[in-house]
């Protein structure tokens, strides 16, 4: 059993106020709360992807989706239909070193959603999925493991607006993420993306100003 407390304290010391609030708000549901569970694919003005389409699209991508070193980006992620499905598939692939491998599997999944309630719900869905998986498999983890999971969710699962900036010389433009709620007010602040390095002896994260394609 690995103790992650020191890493968690260090990461949280660099959190913004909004991230600290997000950390404290992450909870485990009794069950996953996905709007597109098979019978309801709309909620107000939102449209959610049905389960069968999620499965078909992930199948079309192929086995690379299971590679923890491959980056997954869901730019309009809702309550997490794709991210929960992909993380579940990745968890099923883990054969040993569950704590480290499950963290690595999550650390390369990135999610953008402009609806604050939905991104909060999505973080809770991922957290619930992992906790239920651990209970089912009888894996022993320290409570600090869950705190580190929350840190990853706060950094990688972003309340933001995904948009395309056109630039001279580029045919399709550059996709960027703008921070909410500033973007709603017309103040477009590009979000730096977190890059994680996780091992048995070290957990490090740094933000990079990257262009997303």
C-alpha positions in Angstrom: 0.0 0.0 0.0 1.5 3.3 -1.1 1.0 6.5 0.9 0.5 9.6 -1.4 -0.1 12.2 1.3 3.0 14.3 0.6 2.3 14.4 -3.1 -1.3 15.4 -2.5 -0.2 18.3 -0.2 2.3 19.5 -2.7 -0.1 19.4 -5.6 -2.9 21.1 -3.7 -0.5 23.9 -2.5 -0.5 25.0 -6.2 -4.3 24.8 -6.7 -6.3 27.8 -7.6 -9.4 28.6 -5.4 -11.7 27.0 -8.0 -9.7 23.8 -8.0 -9.8 23.6 -4.2 -13.6 23.9 -4.3 -13.7 21.2 -7.0 -11.6 18.9 -4.9 -13.9 19.3 -1.9 -17.0 18.7 -4.0 -16.0 15.3 -5.4 -18.1 12.5 -3.9 -19.0 8.9 -4.5 -22.5 8.2 -5.9 -24.5 5.1 -5.0 -24.3 4.3 -8.8 -23.1 6.0 -11.9 -25.3 8.9 -12.9 -25.1 9.0 -16.7 -27.9 10.8 -18.6 -27.5 8.5 -21.6 -28.0 5.2 -19.8 -30.0 3.8 -22.7 -33.5 5.4 -22.4 -32.9 9.1 -22.0 -30.4 10.9 -24.3 -31.6 14.5 -23.7 -31.7 16.7 -20.7 -33.0 20.2 -21.3 -30.9 21.8 -24.0 -28.2 19.1 -23.7 -27.9 16.1 -26.0 -26.1 13.0 -24.6 -24.4 10.2 -26.5 -26.2 6.8 -26.1 -24.2 3.8 -24.8 -24.2 1.9 -28.0 -22.7 4.8 -29.9 -20.0 5.3 -27.2 -19.1 1.6 -27.5 -19.1 1.7 -31.3 -16.9 4.8 -31.5 -14.4 3.5 -29.0 -14.3 0.2 -30.8 -13.5 2.1 -34.1 -10.5 3.8 -32.4 -9.1 0.4 -31.6 -6.8 -0.9 -28.9 -4.8 2.3 -28.7 -7.5 3.5 -26.4 -6.3 1.0 -23.8 -2.7 2.3 -23.9 -2.1 4.4 -20.8 0.6 6.3 -22.6 -1.8 7.5 -25.2 -3.6 10.8 -24.5 -7.4 10.8 -24.7 -9.2 14.2 -25.1 -13.0 14.5 -24.9 -13.7 18.2 -25.8 -17.4 18.3 -25.1 -17.7 15.6 -22.5 -21.0 16.1 -20.7 -21.4 13.9 -17.7 -18.8 11.4 -18.9 -20.3 8.8 -21.2 -17.0 8.4 -23.1 -14.5 9.1 -20.2 -16.2 6.6 -17.8 -16.3 3.9 -20.5 -12.7 4.4 -21.5 -11.5 4.4 -17.9 -13.5 1.3 -17.1 -11.8 -0.5 -20.1 -8.4 0.7 -18.9 -9.0 -0.5 -15.4 -9.9 -3.9 -16.7 -6.4 -4.1 -18.4 -4.5 -3.7 -15.1 -2.7 -6.9 -14.0 -0.4 -5.6 -11.3 0.7 -2.5 -9.4 -3.0 -1.3 -9.3 -2.4 1.9 -7.5 0.2 3.3 -9.9 -1.3 1.9 -13.0 -4.8 3.1 -12.3 -3.4 6.6 -11.6 -1.5 6.5 -14.9 -4.6 5.3 -16.8 -6.5 8.3 -15.5 -3.8 10.8 -15.8 -3.8 10.6 -19.7 -7.6 11.2 -20.0 -8.5 14.8 -20.5 -12.0 16.2 -20.5 -13.5 19.6 -21.3 -17.0 20.7 -20.5 -18.5 24.2 -20.5 -21.5 23.3 -18.2 -20.2 23.5 -14.6 -22.8 21.1 -13.2 -22.0 18.4 -15.9 -18.2 18.6 -15.3 -18.8 18.2 -11.6 -21.1 15.3 -12.2 -18.5 13.7 -14.5 -15.8 14.0 -11.9 -18.1 12.2 -9.4 -18.9 9.5 -12.0 -15.2 8.8 -12.6 -14.6 8.8 -8.8 -17.6 6.5 -8.3 -16.5 4.1 -11.0 -13.0 3.7 -9.5 -14.2 3.2 -5.9 -16.8 0.6 -7.0 -14.1 -1.2 -9.1 -11.8 -1.2 -6.0 -14.5 -2.6 -3.8 -15.4 -5.3 -6.3 -11.8 -6.4 -6.7 -11.0 -6.2 -3.0 -8.0 -3.9 -3.6 -6.4 -2.3 -0.6 -5.5 1.4 -1.0 -4.7 4.2 1.4 -7.2 7.1 1.7 -4.5 9.3 0.3 -4.8 7.4 -3.0 -8.3 8.7 -3.4 -7.1 12.3 -2.6 -4.6 11.9 -5.5 -7.3 10.7 -7.8 -9.3 13.9 -6.9 -6.2 16.0 -7.7 -6.0 14.4 -11.2 -9.8 14.9 -11.7 -9.5 18.6 -10.7 -6.5 19.1 -13.1 -7.6 17.0 -16.1 -11.4 17.4 -16.1 -11.7 21.0 -16.9 -14.5 23.5 -16.7 -13.8 25.2 -20.0 -14.9 26.1 -23.5 -13.3 24.2 -26.5 -12.9 26.4 -29.5 -10.9 26.9 -32.7 -8.6 29.8 -33.4 -7.8 30.5 -37.0 -4.3 31.5 -37.9 -2.5 32.5 -41.1 -1.0 29.6 -42.8 -3.2 27.0 -41.1 -6.0 25.4 -43.1 -8.1 24.2 -40.1 -6.9 26.4 -37.3 -5.7 25.5 -33.8 -8.0 24.1 -31.2 -7.7 25.6 -27.7 -9.4 25.5 -24.4 -10.6 28.7 -22.7 -11.2 28.9 -19.0 -14.7 29.2 -17.6 -16.5 31.3 -16.3 -14.3 34.0 -17.9 -15.0 32.7 -21.4 -18.7 33.3 -20.9 -17.9 37.0 -20.3 -15.8 37.2 -23.5 -12.5 37.1 -21.6 -10.7 34.3 -23.4 -7.9 32.9 -21.3 -6.2 29.8 -22.8 -5.9 26.9 -20.4 -2.5 25.2 -19.8 -2.8 21.4 -19.8 -1.4 19.3 -17.0 1.2 16.6 -17.7 1.7 13.9 -15.1 4.7 11.7 -14.2 3.7 8.9 -11.9 5.8 6.2 -10.4 6.2 4.3 -7.2 8.7 6.8 -5.9 7.4 10.1 -7.4 4.3 11.9 -8.5 4.8 15.1 -10.4 2.6 17.4 -12.5 3.4 20.5 -14.5 1.3 22.6 -16.8 2.2 23.1 -20.4 0.9 25.7 -22.8 0.0 23.4 -25.6 -2.0 23.6 -28.8 -4.6 20.9 -29.1 -5.4 19.5 -32.5 
